[in-house]
Amino acid sequence: MRIRTTLEVAKGKVLSWATQLEWLDPEEDRWVWVVRYDTAGGKGHRDRNRIAAHEPVPLPESPGKALNWAKRDLRSRAREYIEEYRAAKAQGKEAW
């Protein structure tokens, strides 16, 4: 598994960001995103591939603090998120 992060920074300040947990799916022999936190649409939220889009989550107001919180969540719950993804895939839920 890996965590990929992208930032938009201006004058040393984080403007927008995205961070996602990726997993090497042995059935597909490729990296797939499992869970992503981002600020698309202007508000921080979580997307879970095959499970839920734009889940509201109580992120800190500061973009930098919100990003750090999201990265900690991905690291601490990685196995749980991967198992939920695998279960949704086994049920035939579509990826996006």
N, C-alpha and C positions, 0 to 999 in steps of 0.2 A: 504494500500500500504506500501511497505517497500523498502529500498535501501540496497543492499548487496554489500560489497566491499572486494576484495582480493588483497593482495600485495605480491610482492617478494622483499625482502630487503636484502642487503649485506653491512656490515660495516656501517649501519645507512643510506644508500642511497637507494632510491626506484629504482629498476631495471625495473620492469614491474608491471602492475596493471590491474584490471578490476572492474568496478562498474556498477551495473544494477538496474533498477527500476522493482520491481515485484508487481503484483496485484493479489489479491485473486479473481479469476474468479468464479462468483456465478453459472454459467452454468456447469463448470467442477468441482467445489468444490475443487480447488487446486490453489496453487500459480503458476503463469506463469510469465516468464520474458517478459517485454514489450519493453524496450530500454536498450541497453548495450553500454558502452564505454569501450574500452580496447586497449592494445598495442600488441595484437596477430599479428604476421607477422612483428613486429618491428616498426610499425608506428601506432600512436593513430588514432582511427576511431570510428564511431558509427554504431551499428547494430540496426535495428528496426524490431522486430518479426512480421512476416506476411507482411512487407512493403519493407524493403531494407537492404541489407547486405553491410558491409564495405563502408559506406558513408564517404568520406573525410570531415573532419571538421578542422577548424583552431585552433588547440590546442596549448597552450604554449609549448615551447621546453622542459622546465624542467618537468620531470615526476611527481614530487610532485605538481607543479603548475597546470599541465594538469589534474591530478586527482581531485584536488580541484575545478577546473573550471567545470569538468564533473559532479561532485556531486551537485554543485550549479545549473547547468542546469537541472538535473533530478528533484531536489526539486522544482524549480520555474516553470517547465513546465510539472509536473507530470500529472495533469488533462488532458492537451492537448494530451500528448502522449497516455494516456489510452483511450481517446475517439478515436484517430486515430487507435489504435489497435482494439478496439471494432468494428469500421466501417469496417476495413479490414477483420476481422473475419466474420462479417455479410455478406460480399461480397463473402465469401467462399475462401479467400486467404489462402494458406497453411502456417502452422507454421513450424518453424525449430528449 
